[in-house]
Amino acid sequence: MAEIAMDSDDDNLSEHSAISNPSDFAEDEEVDYLALELLHHLPAEKADKLMKSLRAKEKAVQERHTVTHSDPH
C-alpha cells in the first residue's frame, strides 16, 4: 500500500477550491475521497505520478481562478 505525504500547501489548495455553491463542496469532498481511495490501490510509483498530475491541474485551476477574479487595477 502506498503512502502519500501531502504538504500543508496542498491541503490548503484543496480546501480553497473554486466552489460556486455548497452542493459543489459535497461533490468535491466525494471526489477527493475517491481519489485517495484509488491511490491506496496503486503501486507507489504510479500513485506519486497521479498525485503530481492532480496537483499540477489544481494549481492551474487556482491560477486561472486568480487571474479571472483579480482586480483589474
Secondary structure as the mmCIF struct_conf table of DSSP 4:
data_model
#
loop_
_struct_conf.conf_type_id
_struct_conf.id
_struct_conf.beg_label_comp_id
_struct_conf.beg_label_asym_id
_struct_conf.beg_label_seq_id
_struct_conf.end_label_comp_id
_struct_conf.end_label_asym_id
_struct_conf.end_label_seq_id
HELX_RH_AL_P HELX_RH_AL_P1 SER A 8 GLU A 15
TURN_TY1_P TURN_TY1_P1 HIS A 16 HIS A 16
BEND BEND1 SER A 20 ASN A 21
HELX_RH_AL_P HELX_RH_AL_P2 PRO A 22 LEU A 39
TURN_TY1_P TURN_TY1_P2 HIS A 40 HIS A 41
BEND BEND2 LEU A 42 LEU A 42
HELX_RH_AL_P HELX_RH_AL_P3 ALA A 44 THR A 68
TURN_TY1_P TURN_TY1_P3 HIS A 69 HIS A 69
BEND BEND3 SER A 70 SER A 70
#
